[in-house]
């Protein structure tokens, strides 16, 4: 895979040079900036860094990806190089001599929301949005021929927690009826019957659904969806009209945070927000977004930790040969003994769904396979 990525990156490099009309060092922000903004003049308003060279970070280039083929190629090149160096070349180096396996280290107190974080290697940010990133999951296999990988994943946990917190009747109803929540949201935002929701409408509603949890602005939504800011503003306004209790919940949380200078998860774990009353608009805005998001993300973090404890205790009591080996976001991964797979498929979702009581049903999806990609 490393050789393949190297070959692909080299091919893209040649294409970039052809479009630029000259060769240069793709890894040098200074040279890249000169080509994109000096020679090709892709953005007359291009910003410069303190050192006087053009800014060529991910964010800057992502905004220009639609403007010119060369930018898309550079972003692809960066992705391939990062995959190669961060994962494909690094993971084999991290195999423990005594076990012949990879062991990550989990940290309890690093993230502000209370989720576990993973280091050496970080197994929680293996990219899964791209075909190439997903391929890396194929490398994670069970210990021997008697085992398979089993993955159990909470479905749309943060949206379910938000619906429960906000007590939004239409969202709760959609979850109770097992509807596709993004399609149901799209039907309300675009005011069409559920069966007439098109894939583009669903895509916009899905981005809005997850964006709202993070206190997204019209500007942010416009950027994510590559649509005019006016359209993004209209989507957010309609969203809040159609889901007034969500808006009321968000306003209430910010108000409480201003008074207490902290927010709490469902289990009462606190996160202090010192800047919630700051006079600095940017700092205050950041604290407000955290006030909205932390109770939701933090409760999801509490939930999966409780689930892990319940599952671990059950597996121990049953004397199972299977092992829980990974926790990634809302997913638990197991090295499952083939003779125990059916039992695990039945019991793990039950234990995960019972981890916490919400006003909506929890759903856990389970998959198995010869590797982590197949199981997920």
Secondary structure, DSSP 8 states (H G I E B T S, - for coil): -HHHHHHHHHHHHHHHHHHHTS---TT-HHHHHIIIIIIS---TT--B-TTSSB---HHHHHHHTTT-HHHHHHHHHHHHHHIIIIIIHHHGGGB-TTTSSB--EEESSSSSS---EEESS--S----SSHHHHHHGGG-B-SSTTEEEEEEEESSHHHHHHHHHHT-HHHHHHHHTT--HHHHHHHHHTT--GGG--HHHHHHHHHHHHHHHTT--HHHHHHHHT--HHHHHHHHHHHHHHTHHHHHHHHHHHHHHHHHSEEE-TT--EEE-GGGG-SSHHHHHHHHHHHHHHHHHHHHHHHHHHHHHHHHHHHHHHT-S-EEEEEETTEEEEEEEGGGHHHHHHHHHHHHHTSS--SS---EEEEEESBHHHH-
